[in-house]
Amino acid sequence: MNQPIDRRDLLKAGLGVAAAGALAPAASAQPKETIRVGFVGVGGRGTNLMRILLKLPGVKMNALCDINEANLARAQKFVVDAGQPKPEGYSRGETDFLRLCGRDDLDLVVNATPWQYHTPIAVAAMKAGKDTATEVPAALTVEECWELVETSEKTGKVCSLLENDCYYRETLLILTMIRAGVLGEPLYAEAGYLHDIRAVKFNTVPNGEPWRLDHTIRRNGNLYPTHPMGPMAWWLDINRGDRLTSLVSMSSRPGAMKEFAIKNFGPDDYRSKTDYKLGDTSVTLLRTEMGRTFTLWHNTNTPRVKEHLLRIQGTKGVFNSLMDKAFVEGRSNRNNDENWRGRHEWEETAEYRKQYDSKLWRTREEEAKGSGHGGIDFFVMSRLIQNLRAGKPVDIDVYDAAAWSVITPLTEVSVANRSKPMEIPDFTRGKWKLRAPIDPDLIV
Ligand SMILES: NC(=O)c1ccc[n+]([C@@H]2O[C@H](COP(=O)([O-])OP(=O)(O)OC[C@H]3O[C@@H](n4cnc5c(N)ncnc54)[C@H](O)[C@@H]3O)[C@@H](O)[C@H]2O)c1
């Protein structure tokens, strides 16, 4: 097994910045005062993100695209209300984003459409000479993941993933603790997307996403891996000193979707007679080149409270967000004697939260207040724009987008073949060995 590079040494030595610059697939090389944006898909999510962009300094919203004319008009009004000229609208069908990408007054194309459009829009934007940022997941197939990587490398354009979970206070607290060496060498992490969105899929709530149902009917595996994978990848330096190498996946049989349909729409409704392929609970085990492992959960079908499970185990201790407890050897069990008599007892996390709160949250919490998902939606957009304006590499680049998104198609094959082990491609083609780890301060 390879010896892990000490990432803290790399950061301390200042190699981080140099290596990140040299090995990033594409940084917007020139600093820019203004980022001229074209936004595709202004439904529930896109409208929220677009409104965050409108509040950021140095953003001009020049064009909007949505196949739904009412959504488009609503978004145009938000732009005008924010004091900018009415952006040109594109709504001539599902490939009208091509015309938007062809404009010569855009630097960045942001995309919050349903999943199947993410790669086509990102690729069209890069080929037209624009940086791009896409909602999660970036791609649906292994081929699409490679297409994103190859297009970004060939065009020199940024392809970022808008993975907001990377910016949770908790994600960055744990990252800061890891960098400080509190947990020792991190060897295992566990997280999941455990969120009952039956009503969203069946579109019985105002913020419904009817297009998601089709995926639940046709596909079985981990359909939404990037929310939990993003934070864990940052903690364990995936693509930045280590890389994902293989996975195995297993799904329970489906049950709850049909029961929901029968209860809410009656036994004769077509949705009650539909066979849902997506297993209710999906669990995936992944391993890395350095011999670290992850457990990744996915469950969007069953009645439950949303669980924000984040667990990280290192050689010196464990941090469990759901329990809000930690155990750190020599600190949590300081009353033990040297012969290990005494008990291992959980410690409250309050002191760790005070001591290791990330710089981003300590210094910018006020700015993020009121934005979606407790502030992380502000940070994901603001970090993107700040990095592009400064001409610096983005926090989440095309290699991350591909490695985190490819989990879905690989789990589908694994599940369909009695949990067959699947190789995970090295989208960096070896560059993971030298790319700098994420700097937890995240300050431009
Ligand atoms: N990161 C997060 O926390 C988060 C939260 C919610 C949704 N999302 C992601 O955001 C994306 C959008 O989700 P949503 O909830 O806004 O869905 P939505 O259905 O509310 O919005 C999608 C919008 O895209 C438009 N659209 C569809 N096809 C299009 C096309 N070809 N060209 C242009 N516009 C098109 C639709 O008319 C609609 O306005 C999804 O990928 C979803 O996974 C992410």
The ligand as an SDF file (V2000), in Angstrom:
LIG
                    3D

 44 48  0  0  0  0  0  0  0  0999 V2000
  -27.9170   21.2000   -4.0740 N   0  0  0  0  0  0  0  0  0  0  0  0
  -29.1290   21.1710   -3.5300 C   0  0  0  0  0  0  0  0  0  0  0  0
  -29.2890   21.3410   -2.3280 O   0  0  0  0  0  0  0  0  0  0  0  0
  -30.2950   20.9350   -4.4260 C   0  0  0  0  0  0  0  0  0  0  0  0
  -31.6110   21.1260   -3.9450 C   0  0  0  0  0  0  0  0  0  0  0  0
  -32.6730   20.9400   -4.8260 C   0  0  0  0  0  0  0  0  0  0  0  0
  -32.4360   20.5690   -6.1450 C   0  0  0  0  0  0  0  0  0  0  0  0
  -31.1490   20.3870   -6.5620 N   0  0  0  0  0  0  0  0  0  0  0  0
  -30.8520   20.0330   -7.9670 C   0  0  0  0  0  0  0  0  0  0  0  0
  -31.2320   21.1430   -8.7690 O   0  0  0  0  0  0  0  0  0  0  0  0
  -31.7270   20.6790  -10.0230 C   0  0  0  0  0  0  0  0  0  0  0  0
  -33.0840   21.2750  -10.3050 C   0  0  0  0  0  0  0  0  0  0  0  0
  -33.9810   20.8750   -9.2920 O   0  0  0  0  0  0  0  0  0  0  0  0
  -35.3110   21.7370   -8.9920 P   0  0  0  0  0  0  0  0  0  0  0  0
  -35.7930   21.3160   -7.6620 O   0  0  0  0  0  0  0  0  0  0  0  0
  -35.0760   23.1620   -9.2180 O   0  0  0  0  0  0  0  0  0  0  0  0
  -36.2780   21.1760  -10.1240 O   0  0  0  0  0  0  0  0  0  0  0  0
  -37.4600   21.9790  -10.8060 P   0  0  0  0  0  0  0  0  0  0  0  0
  -38.2340   20.9700  -11.5430 O   0  0  0  0  0  0  0  0  0  0  0  0
  -38.1330   22.8540   -9.7800 O   0  0  0  0  0  0  0  0  0  0  0  0
  -36.7180   22.9860  -11.8180 O   0  0  0  0  0  0  0  0  0  0  0  0
  -36.1180   22.5830  -13.0040 C   0  0  0  0  0  0  0  0  0  0  0  0
  -36.2870   23.7160  -13.9910 C   0  0  0  0  0  0  0  0  0  0  0  0
  -35.5810   23.3840  -15.1710 O   0  0  0  0  0  0  0  0  0  0  0  0
  -36.4330   23.6720  -16.2750 C   0  0  0  0  0  0  0  0  0  0  0  0
  -36.0020   22.8510  -17.4140 N   0  0  0  0  0  0  0  0  0  0  0  0
  -36.2480   21.5340  -17.6370 C   0  0  0  0  0  0  0  0  0  0  0  0
  -35.6430   21.1250  -18.7580 N   0  0  0  0  0  0  0  0  0  0  0  0
  -34.9890   22.2050  -19.2580 C   0  0  0  0  0  0  0  0  0  0  0  0
  -34.1900   22.4210  -20.4060 C   0  0  0  0  0  0  0  0  0  0  0  0
  -33.9070   21.4400  -21.2660 N   0  0  0  0  0  0  0  0  0  0  0  0
  -33.7010   23.6460  -20.6370 N   0  0  0  0  0  0  0  0  0  0  0  0
  -33.9700   24.6690  -19.7740 C   0  0  0  0  0  0  0  0  0  0  0  0
  -34.7320   24.5190  -18.6710 N   0  0  0  0  0  0  0  0  0  0  0  0
  -35.2230   23.2940  -18.4120 C   0  0  0  0  0  0  0  0  0  0  0  0
  -37.8260   23.3910  -15.7940 C   0  0  0  0  0  0  0  0  0  0  0  0
  -38.8110   24.0420  -16.5640 O   0  0  0  0  0  0  0  0  0  0  0  0
  -37.7430   23.9560  -14.3690 C   0  0  0  0  0  0  0  0  0  0  0  0
  -38.0440   25.3290  -14.3290 O   0  0  0  0  0  0  0  0  0  0  0  0
  -31.6900   19.1660   -9.9400 C   0  0  0  0  0  0  0  0  0  0  0  0
  -30.5180   18.7130  -10.5280 O   0  0  0  0  0  0  0  0  0  0  0  0
  -31.6530   18.8580   -8.4680 C   0  0  0  0  0  0  0  0  0  0  0  0
  -31.0050   17.6400   -8.1870 O   0  0  0  0  0  0  0  0  0  0  0  0
  -30.0890   20.5730   -5.7280 C   0  0  0  0  0  0  0  0  0  0  0  0
  1  2  1  0
  2  3  2  0
  2  4  1  0
  4  5  1  0
  4 44  2  0
  5  6  2  0
  6  7  1  0
  7  8  2  0
  8  9  1  0
  8 44  1  0
  9 10  1  0
  9 42  1  0
 10 11  1  0
 11 12  1  0
 11 40  1  0
 12 13  1  0
 13 14  1  0
 14 15  2  0
 14 16  1  0
 14 17  1  0
 17 18  1  0
 18 19  2  0
 18 20  1  0
 18 21  1  0
 21 22  1  0
 22 23  1  0
 23 24  1  0
 23 38  1  0
 24 25  1  0
 25 26  1  0
 25 36  1  0
 26 27  1  0
 26 35  1  0
 27 28  2  0
 28 29  1  0
 29 30  1  0
 29 35  2  0
 30 31  1  0
 30 32  2  0
 32 33  1  0
 33 34  2  0
 34 35  1  0
 36 37  1  0
 36 38  1  0
 38 39  1  0
 40 41  1  0
 40 42  1  0
 42 43  1  0
M  CHG  2   8   1  16  -1
M  END
$$$$
